[in-house]
Amino acid sequence: MLLRTIYKNKWSVKSISTKKSSFDEVLTDTFGRKHNYLRVSLTERCNLRCEYCMPLKGTKLSDQSKLLSNNEIVRLVSLFVKHGVDKIRITGGEPTVKKDIIQIVESLRDIKKLKTIAMTTNGLTLTKLLVDLQRAGLNALNVSLDTLQQNTYGNITRRDGRLLKRVLAGIDLALQLGFSPVKVNCVLMRGINFDELRDFVEMTRDRTISYRFIEFMPFSMNDWDEKRMVPYKEAIREIKKSYPNFEPCDNEPNSTSKMYRVPGFAGSVGFISSMTEDYCDSCNRLRLMADGNLKACLFQNNEINLRDPLRKGASDDELLDIISNAVNDKKRKHAVADRSISAVTASHVGRFDKNVYTTCSGGRLARNFCTAFVSDSGGGDDEPRLTHVDGRSGHARMVDVSGKRETRRTATAVARVRLDATATRLIAEDACKKGDVLSVARLAGICAAKATWQLIPLCHQIRLDSVTVDARLDERRGRVYITATVVSADRTGVEMECLTACAVAALTVYDMCKAVSRDTVIERVKLLSKTGGKIDYRAKDDDDD
């Protein structure tokens, strides 16, 4: 049948089978990874201001109207569960700041075939909410806790350090209620909490706690410093100084953690090597953001809008088609996996409104990698940001396009060369000593477009499908008008290629004519239009005078 498909806020017509979609068809990507785990952000808000996680003054939050309602969350989760998801993790921000969290968990519990309802929390309100949450259906728990020292807790969270006692009491309550194991997530940082490693391990001696250490990841404005990042292998070596028999143990399928234990201890220790050793090949996770955007991979640049189609009356089949396309677009490895640590440090610009550590590891609020110049696909209110400038250091950097989709991209640029009477006449008569000015200029423009990545330091080397350069002489006005159009089916635009083509073609006209005239002027090099990227562009009409 012909099905209206809403994809990235655009309507198109697509022919699909009327056969009911199976798990393999909808939630399996092109690399064979089956996604049975959905993380659902209930809110963008958090009641902590962790120094490595968000700016001191917080961040601009989305309007409430742009966030999913409880009914919308339940409908989308039900759809995912119907097609293979059996584990849900509710996150934020901080999920417990949502006043009706108990009712949401109850609604999720009523979804058939859903085996696990987990939550990642900073633990501040567990003593008040956990009993009711467990009765409502919560059956797995992660608590984010980066230190066992009161002063350090206050420094990290920018809150009263005495709140640490609440978190520890919440962990003890979870153990008493039978949560096993209680997973505790810790972002390990040199100079901050690295000296507490032995204390963290001791937490597992008599408690069924899985203390999991996450490598410190760089995000915009979180003051990331490579020197503070502790590779997991170094952490293991440090632990073995106190526990020589510290040994690896079996990992759960699709686990993000490399699990270890001290023989005789009730709990275990895990290492989430987000920076030094990826676990992309076994990834089974998808993420539904609080604003209704779906992320197939945390570090993939694009977010797929499910909220707007849902509110426009999309059927389950239409929503499934969007979800299936998003899963199929998932890359084999995320941005960190494809780049060295030093390369990563200079590539993050954006605002802190999406939960990064929650998605790939613990439960922290931050923005995804490689934020583009324009705002989110969900229609946020971001201020424009320069994509080639690191938001923290101000240094130049190359934009990572590994998460972008390949689309047909076109761009057209123009330039103008103003000539004196002598140069105009010689070009018209094809009498320049160096040859046919216009033909050479066209050829030079094409060659320049192909070499743009070598000429402009931060440009990508991309495949060009077509380059056309036109150079025409207006004898009456004494002008050469140059137009270049470039087409590519790749992951980034071709504006620079067509601008370079125009500029070099114009310089070639100058070079061909400089023997007879020094009054040649190159002017009005400008982008006329671009299509195929996140935002299409067309310049305002301009005169030729």
Buried (B, 14 or more C-beta within 10 A) or exposed (E): EEBBBBBBBEEEEEEBEEEEBEBEBBBBBEEEBBBBBBBBBBBBBBBBBBBBBBBEEEBEBBEEEBBBBBEBBBBBBBBBBBBBBEBBBBBBBBBBBBEEBBEBBBBBBEBEEBEBBBBBBBBBBBBEBBEEBBEBBBBBBBBBBBBBBBEBBBBBBEBEBEBBEBBBEBBBBBBEBEBBBBBBBBBBBBEBBBEBBEEBBBBBEEBBBBBBBBBBBBBBBBEBBEEBBBBBEBBBEBBBEEBEEBEEEEBEEBBBBBBBBBEEBBBBBBBBBBBBBBBBEEBBBBBBBBBBBBBBBBBBBBBBBBBBBBEEEBEBBBBBBBBBBBBEBBBBBBBBBBBEBEBBBBBBBBBBBBBBBBBBBBBBBBBBBBBBBBBBBBBBEBEEBEBBBBBBEEEEBBBBBBBBBBBEBBBBBBBBBBBBEEBBBBBEEEEBEEEEBBEBBBBBBBBBBBBBBEEEEEBBEBEBBEBBBBBEBEEEBBBBBBBBBBBBEBBBBBBBBBBBBBBBBBBBBBBBBEEBBEEBEBEBBEBBBBBBBBEEEEEEEEEEE
